[in-house]
Amino acid sequence: MGRRFQSYKGKSIEISYDTVRCIHAGECVRGLSNVFNPKRNPWIDPDQASADEIAGVIGCCPTGALKFIRQDGGVAQKPDAANCVTITENGPLYVRGRIRINRADGSVLLNDSRVAFCRCGATRHLPYCDGSHDKSRFQDPGTATISNVDEHAGLKEGEVLKVTPLENGPLLFEGPVEIRNADSRLVFRGLQTALCRCGSSATKPFCDGTHARIGFKGSSE
């Protein structure tokens, strides 16, 4: 695979790329094909567009595999104002906001603003999606029925969403969060919920305890 973390420094912006967290969603290529061209070596050339254009496209990367550092004094990366989970059809959970991933012992694994969490149970890079849902033929339309919308759970700017992958269990979300279907319909707003990551819950994306029955193995990292 080569180096996991790759860096591409231009005159006005530096782009970093995490090969493990990339699932080839393609937002970068569709957004700026002159900067992001998989047929070219190196495939990223940060001098082929303005820093503002590049920053905007990187902000569309749903996995957090792409990040940037401005070299020109421009606006730095900023998390979305509210924490939101989007259920994708036959794919991962896309989470945006102020995300803190914790280990089961409470220590911090990662602070980020964009993460794709596996929900098929087949990834080799828990808790992140690595695209294994395609090979495992994971099927789920991403259209949960309304579970719980707490009108009093305000989603204030700057509040942290803590995500803990429980040992051999679900992803525990603690903090203000909205969950939306693949069609953007709101299905949850609240301060705590557990989302399936074994791929077999009958109430996807929510955990129903099936992980224990099928013997799901998933670390807390």
N, C-alpha and C positions, 0 to 999 in steps of 0.2 A: 504493500500500500504506500510505502514511503513515509515521509514525515506527516504526522497527524496535523500539526499546525503549520500553515504556510503563510508567508507575508509578502505583500506586493506593495512597494513604496513608490509613490509618484511624487510629482512636484507639489501638489496641493493636498493630497490625501493618501493615507496608507490603508490598505485593505488586508484584513486577516481572514483566513479560511480554515475551518475545522473539518477535516475530511471525514471524521467519524459521525458528526451530526448532520452532514449533508445527505439529503435523501433525493436530490435532484428534482425538487419541486419546479424548478425552471423559471422562477420569477426574475432572477437576475438576467438570464439569457433573453427572455422576452422583453425585459425592460430596457436593457442596454447591450445589445449584441456586439457592439463595437468594443465594449469594455470586457464583457464576459463571453468568451468564445471558446467552447470546449475543443474545437478543431485546431486551435492555435497553441503553440508552446512558447512562452508561458500562456496559460489560458486567460489570465487576468492582466489587463493593461490599464492602470489607473490614470494614464495620461490621455486617454481617448475620449474623455468627457469631463465636464466641469465637476468640481467637488460636490456642489449642491445636487446635481443630477445623480451622481453616484450614491450620495447619502440617502436620497429619496428611494432609490431602487433597493439598496441594502435594507432599508426599513421594511420592505415588503417580503424579505426572506423569512418564512414562517418558522424556521428551525433554530435560528440564531447561529447558523454555521458561518455566516458572513458578518463581519463587523468592520468598523472603520475608525481611524484617528485622523482628525483634520490637521493638516500641516500649515493651513493658511489662516488660522484664527477663527474659522467658521464655527457654526453651531455644532456642538458635540451630540453624540447619540443620547436620546432621551426616551425613557419608557413611556408607553401609553398611559394616559391619565387614570384609566380604570383597568382592573384586572378582568380578563375575559378568556374563557375557554371556548374554542370552536370544535365541534365534533365533525370530523371529516368522513365522507362516504368511503367505506372499506379501508380506512386509514387511521392515522394517529389523532391524538388530541393536540391541537395547536393552542398554546397558551401565550398570552401577551400581557404585559404589565410589569409590576415590580415583583419578580419571582425569586423566592429563596428556597432552594432545594436542600432539605435537611436529611441527614442520615437518621436511622432509627434511634441512635443515642443522643440526638439533638444537635450534633455538630453540623456545621454548614458545609455542604458539598459544593454548591454553586449559587452565585447571585447573577441573575440575568434578566433580560427584558423580553426574550422570545425563546420558546422551547417547544419542541415536538416530542410528546411523550408517547411511548408505545402503548397500545391497548389490545394488540393481537396475541401477546405472550410469546412471540417468536424471536424478538430482537436479540442480537448478541451483545448489545451495548446498553443494558438496562441502566437507568430508566428511559433512555432516549430511543426514539424510533430510528431504525436503520434501513427501512424499506422492506423488511422481511414480510410485511403483510401481503405483498404481491406474491412472493414464493409460497407462502402458507395458504394463499387464497382466502384470506380473512374476508368475511362478508358481514357488513352491517351498513344500512343505508344512512346512518347518521341523523335519524329523525326520531329522537326520543319524544315521548309524550310529556306534557307539562308535569314536573315533579313538585316543585315548591318555589314560589316566587314571593320572597319576603319584601314587602314594600318599604319596610323600615330599615332594611340592611343597605344603607347608603354606600355607594362606591366612591369614596373620597380620594382625591388625587394624592398620591404619595404613600398610600397604605400598602403594606407588604402582604403578599399572598405566600404563605408558607406551604410547601408541598413536601410531604414525607412519603417515600416509597416504603410501605410496611413490609417487613420480612415475610416472603411467601404470600403476600396479600395485596390489597389495593393501594392506590395513590390517595393519601389523606390530604385534603385541601383545607387549610385553616386560614381564615381571613376573608375580607370582602371579595366576592367573585360572582360573575355572571357566567352562565353556560348557555351556549346557543347552538342550535341545530346547524347542519350543513347549509340550510336555506336561510340562516341568520335569525330564525325564530327563537325567542327567549324561552328556555325551559327551566331555568333555575336562577335564583338570586338569593344569596345567603352568606353565612359566615363559616359554614363547615359542611363538607360532604366527602364521600369516599367514591372514587371512580375506578371502575374495573380495569385491570391490566393483564388479566389471564386470558381474555378473549372469549370467555364462555358464559358470562353473566346473561341471564334472561331479561335483565332490565337495563341493558346498555344505554348510556355510558356508566350508569351507577352500579356499584358493587352489590351483589345479592348473596355473597358468601360461597359462591360456587368454587372459588379457588381452593377452599379446604377440601371439598369433595373430590376434585380432580387431581389433587396433589400438586398444584402449581408451585414451582420453585422460582423465586425471584428475590434477589438480594435487596437490601435497603439502600444500595448505591446505584 
